């Protein structure tokens, strides 16, 4: 079932009024994205599972105090997830194994293919480690969790343009680090580089 923002807000109102079925639908809708975001920030899948459960317990407890105020519910939920990760990392000082984040399984791959994929994942892990913490977080929220720029901005407590800028610079840095050639600029971009916006 597809759930748009309006449907989520209705479910939130029902869940806040004590409807467990409504909260179950919210859980189903956001669970995988919250897990992917947390798994991209912590070391062990078991920690990611525990923290994901913790986030939904916190959300259920905080729901009576939640007010939309024009902010998407997903942004509010991911702010809880972000805070849970910050608390965890402060006490554990670790980061994720990239293949556990991506849920990559070896399947029928032979040892050569596994070695190549492992090399590529290691290279991406090194490239991600070279980003600033804010750039890494923007990438995790936008691509691992699949949030919109608006939701990511709410989760990070920043303006949407700032998050787009962080994402733009992070992608540019990753391309450089991984040796991926940027596309050739068009004639208009070559003539007027100053006209381009740094917010992406």
C-alpha positions, -999 to +999 in steps of 0.1 A: +000+000+000+013+034-009+011+060+018+014+097+010+021+125+035-017+132+040-023+095+048+006+095+072-007+125+090-041+109+094-024+077+107-004+098+132-036+115+145-052+081+149-021+066+166-019+096+189-055+089+199-044+054+209-051+033+178-024+006+178-033-005+142-025+030+129+009+030+147+015-005+132+010+009+097+034+038+105+059+012+117+055-008+086+059+022+063+091+036+080+108+006+095+131-004+066+142+032+059+149+038+096+169+006+098+189+014+066+198+048+080+209+034+114+228+005+098+247+030+077+259+047+109+266+018+133+289-012+132+268-043+139+235-052+123+223-064+158+229-029+171+210-014+142+180-037+149+181-028+186+183+009+179+155+008+153+132-008+179+143+018+204+135+046+179+099+033+174+094+029+212+106+065+216+083+076+188+053+059+205+062+076+238+066+110+222+036+108+199+012+126+222+035+156+221+041+155+183+027+185+164+030+186+126+036+224+122+041+220+085+070+195+091+067+160+076+063+132+102+092+114+085+116+143+094+105+142+130+109+104+132+144+105+116+154+132+140+147+106+168+167+081+148+196+105+144+197+113+181+197+076+189+226+071+166+245+100+181+240+086+216+251+052+205+282+064+186+293+085+215+294+054+237+307+030+211+329+050+186+323+027+157+309+029+121+292+006+097+304-022+075+291-010+041+280-043+028+257-049+059+241-015+052+234-024+016+221-058+025+244-074+000+244-111-001+270-133-020+243-154-036+257-175-064+287-153-069+321-170-073+352-161-053+365-137-080+332-118-082+330-116-044+366-103-043+358-076-068+326-065-050+345-065-017+372-042-033+345-019-046+327-017-013+360-010+005+368+018-019+333+033-013+338+029+025+371+048+023+355+075+001+326+079+026+351+081+055+367+111+037+335+131+038+327+155+067+303+141+093+275+163+080+281+152+044+280+116+055+248+122+074+231+139+044+241+110+022+228+084+047+195+102+051+189+109+014+202+076-001+203+049+025+171+060+042+155+074+010+143+106+026+133+137+006+156+168+010+129+184+031+126+154+055+164+151+057+166+188+065+141+184+093+160+154+107+193+173+107+177+206+120+189+225+089+175+244+059+166+223+029+190+243+007+218+235+031+211+198+030+210+199-009+244+217-008+259+191+016+246+163-007+260+181-038+294+186-023+294+150-009+286+135-043+313+156-059+339+145-033+329+108-037+332+111-075+367+126-071+378+100-045+365+071-066+380+085-098+346+088-115+347+115-142+322+143-139+300+148-169+313+174-194+297+208-187+273+221-213+282+253-233+261+275-210+279+261-179+313+267-196+305+303-204+290+312-170+304+291-142+295+318-116+258+313-125+257+278-110+242+274-076+262+256-049+231+242-033+227+216-061 
